[in-house]
Amino acid sequence: MSDLTEIPLGKTTAYPSHYDASLLYPVPRRLKRDELGICEPLPFHGEDVWNGYELSWLNSKGKPVVALAIFRFSCQSPNLVESKSFKLYLNSLNQTCFATEQAVIECLQRDLSEASGGPVTVQLSSLDDLALWQVQTLPGECLDSIDLDVKHYQLNADLLRDATDPAEQVEETLYSHLLKSNCLITSQPDWASVWISYRGARLDRQALLAYLISFRQHNEFHEQCVERIFTDLMRHCQPQSLTVYARYTRRGGLDINPWRSTESGTAPQWRLSRQ
């Protein structure tokens, strides 16, 4: 799909109750990556971690089953999956019979991998599996107590100019709960905590926080915001290593958590108080 004209987001939609994989709507990642100047090979590793809180199906006797789900999409996949279409697809399982939980996992992996164009891993857990879903705090130092005179609520990457001190090399981890952007299609608010770990010239924390706050009236999908933050930091601050991880609040039973890093690996599963 080359544009977003047929996207279900922002439109009145019937919620199906029977399985329909065609509901999944892929959005090419290149639409925003071209704008950001992100070329192949990608300058980062990463994945998008989706948590699903409203997953249900019927067992072979027609009895409802409920579960929590973790979906991991590789950032190497050519498409992201539009969130409303994902919700509609998951709801289409509500009245669908599966013989086993493994059959559900295989169905989800097949359909999501086909839509995104890359492998997707699916992990299901019981609602009583509390260890996996404990609320925790982010590691590192929080920026939010900085006394800051805020002037920019429209994205302004120039705030990062001269935001480093090359004479002072550090390795540190910072985070903020003040990231807010808006949906690219509906302009509904998207709230997130953003975690930044880097090694290189020390970042000016006031400049970094002002830059993150400047997303407040910016319209973009979650994954695109994180890639923009990563790209802007690499371009203006030139760290030797960098990881950017945003944990967004849920909407419609899903939260989306994009992770981008110069280092290979997998994103940690941190559930925060607003999730």
N, C-alpha and C positions, 0 to 999 in steps of 0.2 A: 504494500500500500504506500503510495507516494505522498499522501496528505492525510489530514484529519477530518475531512468533510463528513465521513460516514461514521465517525466515532460515536458510540452510544452515550458517552458522557454528556450530561446536560440535557438529555432528551427523555421524554416520557417513555418508559419501557415496561413491558409485561414481564413479570418474574416467572420463568418456567419452573416446573417441578419435576420434569423428566429429562434425563440425560441428553445433552446437546453440546458436543464439542465445538460446533460451528459458532458458538457464542463468543469464543475467545477472539479478541481483536488485537492483532500485532501492530506495533508502531515501530518503524525503522529507527534504530538508534542514530543512524547517519544524519537524520534531519537536523539534530542539534549538534552533532559532532562536527559536521561540515562548518556550521556557524562558529564553533569554538576552535576550529583549526586542528581538530584531533584526527590524525591520519593513522593508517596502518603502517607498521605494527603499532598497536596501542601503547601509549606511554605509561600505562598502569596495568596492574593486575586487579582483580576484583570480582565481586558478586553482589547480587541484590537478594537480601534475605527477607522473605515475606513470612509473616506469622498469621495463620488463619485460626480464628476463634469460633467460627460458626460453621463447622463442617459436620454434615450428617448424611446418612444413607440408611437403607433397609437391609437387614440380613436376609438369608434365604427363607426365613419364616415370616418375613414382613415386619419384624420388630425393628424400631429405629435404633441406630447406633450413632453416638456422637464422639467426636475426637478433636484434639488440637493438632495443628499441622505447622511444620516449618518447611518452606519451599526455598530452594537456593537456585538462582538463575545466574549463570556465568555472564560477566560483562562482555565476554567475547561473542556472545550470541548476537546475531544481526538485529533482532527485534526485542523490545520490551513488550510486555503484555499490559494493555490499558486496564486500569484497576476496576472500573465498573463492569467491564466485560468479564473479568476474572470472578467478580462477585456473582454475576448472573450464571456463569458456568458452574461455580460451586453450588449454587442453589438448585441447579438442574439435577444434582445428585440426590436431593432430598427424598424423592419417591422412587429411587432407582435401587434395585436389589443387587447385592454383591454377595458371593458365596463366602468370601474371606476378606479380612483387612488387607492382606497382600494383594488381592485383586483390585481393591480401591487404589492402593499405592501405584500399581502398574498402570492403571487407567490414567491417573493424574500425571504420572511421569511421561507417558506416551503423548497425551494431548498437549501438555505444557511445553514439552520439548519440540513438538511439531510447530506450535504457534511461535515460539521464540527462535526457532532455528538452531538451537543448541541444547545440550543435555541439561536436564533439570533434576535435582534430587529432591525427594519427598520423604519427610519423617513424620509419622503420626504418633501421638501419645495420648494416654488416658488423661481425663480431667483430674485424676487423683495423683498424677505424676508431678508433684509439686516441685521437686528438685530442679526440674528443667525450666520452670516458669517463675522462679523466685524474683521478686523485685530487688534491684541492687543499685548502687551508685556507680557513676563512671570513675575510673581511675584517672589520676592527674589533678591538675589545678584548675579551678573554675574561674572564668574571666568575669563573671557577672557582677561582682562587687566593685569593679572599677568605676570610679566617678568619671562620667563621660558626658561631654556636651555634644549631643547627637544632632546632626544637621542633614543627614542623608537617609532617606527611606526608599529611594530608587537605587537599584544596583549601581555601585560605583567601585570598580576594581582599582581605580587610580588611588584609592585610599591606601593601597598596599605599596605604593611607590615609596622608596626610601624607608621602608618599614623594617629594615634589618640593619644590624650592626656587624659588618664583616669581621671586625676585630675580636668579636666575642662569639666563639663557637660553642654550641650547646646541644644537648639531646634532652628534649622535654616533651611533656604531654599536657595539652590544654583542652578545655571544653567549655561550651556555653549552652545554656538552655534557651537562649533568646533568638534562635533561628526561626523565622517565620517567612514563608513564601506563599504564593497563591497558585491554585490549580491553573494550568495553562488554558483550559477550556472554560471552566465555570467561574473562575476567580474566587472560589471558596478557599478559606485560609487553611494552610497546611503548617502544623506546628512540629518542631523537632528539637532535639538536643544534638549538637554536633561535636564530635571528638576529633582532635587533630594531634597527631604525634609526628615529630620531625627531628631531624638531625641536620645542623648547619648553623648559619649565622642567626643570632638571637632575633626573634620576631618582636617588634613593638606591639605590646599587648593591647594598648589603646587603639592602634590602627587596625589590628586584627578584629577586635570586637566591633569597631565602627563599620568595618567591611561586612561582617556577618549580619549586623543590624540592617545594612542597606538592602538586604534581600526582602525587607518587610512588605514592599508593594510590588515585588517582582513576580511575574507569572511564568512558571516552568514546572515540569514534572519533577518528582523527588530525585530520580536518577540523574536528570539533567543538572539540577542544582548542585549535586555533589561533584559531578564531573567538572562543572564550572569552578567550584571552589578549589578543587585539586589543580585545575589548569591555571587559574589565576595565581595561586600560591607558587606553583612551579615557575611561572613566567616572571613574576615580580620579585620573588624572594629566593628562588633557586636553591632550595634545600638539597642536601645530599641524599636524604631519604624522606619520604612523606607518606602518611596514611591519613585519609579523611573518611570518617564513618558517621553517618547521620541516622539517628533513631527517631522515626516519625511516629506521631500518635496515630492510633487506628481510626479508620472510617469504614463503616459497613462491615465490621468484622475482620478487617485486614489492616495490618500495618506494614509499611515498606521501609527497608533499612539498607540503603546502598553503602557499599564499602569499596574504596578505591585506594590502591597502595602501590608504591614502587617495589614493595616486597611481595613475593608470592606467598600463598597461604589461604586460609579461610577466615571469614569474619567471625569474631566471637559472638555468642548468643547472649547479649545483655538485655534484659527486660527492665525498663525504667518505670518510674512511678506513674508517668502519664500514659503508659501503654497498657 
